[in-house]
Amino acid sequence: MSNGKGLTHFDASGQAVMVDVGGKDITRRTARAGGFISLSAEALEAVEKGTVAKGDVLGLARAAAIMAMKRAADMIPLCHPLNLEHCAADFEIDRLGRRIHLVCTVKLSGRTGAEMEALTGVSIGLLTIYDMCKSLDKAMEIGGVRLLEKTGGRSGHFTAKKPAGAPAVLAVSGVKNSGKTTLIEKLIPKLAEKGFRCGAIKHDGHDFSPDVAGTDTYRLLAAGAAGVGIFSAAKAMLVQTGGGVDESVLARHFENLDIIFLEGFKYSGYPKIEVLRGAVSTVPVSAPETLLALATDLPLPLAGVTVCHPDDLERLGELVAAHIRRQRADD
């Protein structure tokens, strides 16, 4: 019975009741829900390498999520016990954003949907990750828990609108003096012509000076400030001392961009374009499976990898644009 406002979990006197679904048809129903947990670089690395003291984090979190989907009615007072036919919990690690994403899927034939089961699975799965990693990172945050899709029943098919996706990431790698920065410098305006907003992050193996001697921000840093920020209507700058910052932290400030170029990172797992010029080196240094393209002036065919000249900006620009589009499609 509805209370007149579209809510069905209350009777005419305002008392909570379990909805009577006996009159509904049995239909095939599915539900998918998702969410994520943000964690420190140390904790994420430990999860990936299997070095967390409590054991296999994702294995146990998957088991916990499946158990939670099967027992949702025991935890949520007005949730119907359901005869579930399929439960799955799938994880995806986002190294750049330092997040672990979890998607839970439930399928059944019944008179009511399984949205709550899928949502409960996500919540318990992510809480299990927190429990297992809290000795490494007590500042972990759980977020984005929501229904992604449901089918079946009177309300039909529902698909959640996609949130704004994170920027695509592409490393431009190579040995020293191979022309990495030059290629990024040329690709940025080429992609701007296609309507894409670009950012760049560079790793410096040495210390660098973030400001000019005598400015206010320079004086504040010299006084021992652990962080300084300055902004105007046109631009902004943040400086943090003491370490603890990597490309994933910086990338969070570029969430309104379409792509972030990482200058260097040749041994990383990021997708990349490697620049290889014969005057500097003759052998690629990046793992072939990470290469989007090899930009070289040498006749070096590489199986499964696009090879083109570093000055072929039209082809390289289209390769990067396609990489951005794929990222958007996958979000």
C-alpha angles and dihedrals in degrees: 000000000000124000090221095264098079094265113129102185096081131068126222091279094050096256119143114252137171107251115252104238095169093110095054124100120250108248137168108267135186134180132188124190131177144189142152144225122219116213142168123277089248094053094044091051091050091052092050095046094043094238098127107126094231094058139244101009100188094039092055093040089054091051091047092050092051091047090050092051090054093048102040092117090058091059104035110059101216098034115118119239105245135198098232118202099189137016127178135174118196127186130202123188117218104196096181094051092036092231137130112214121205127196120187122197127194129185131184146140109243152113097268135038131260100227093119092049092054093045092048090051092054093047095049093042092054092044088054090056088051092050093050096045102037092103087063100039126012092176095069114137129209116208150146095050106165146132110273101182143349133182134190133038131072095303091059127203119356125185121180118234112255115251118231105288126233116258119272113254126218128172119214102206142174142119122300115298093010092126103260097144091043092055093048089048090056097041095054096067091039090057091042087061087058091051099258124137113222136198132182135210123191128194114219115202089202134046117277136198111245096190147023120268112258099028120120093249091050090052092049092051091047088053089060105265110163090211138014130188131190130177143171134182089277106039147354139210133200124193123188124183130199099053126259093122125108137159093284092057093047092047091063088070090057100056092125092061130092098221140009118208114210111206108217120351091136094161095044128105093241117119107259153179111227118209113212120176120183093225090063108027141349104203128067114240101194124090106263093227090063096051121108088177144346111228105200143146090214128088094250112146111194119195112247094002128104110240121196141148117278089238094055091099094160092061095039091047091053091048090054092045090053089050090054092049092051090051091053092049091052096049 
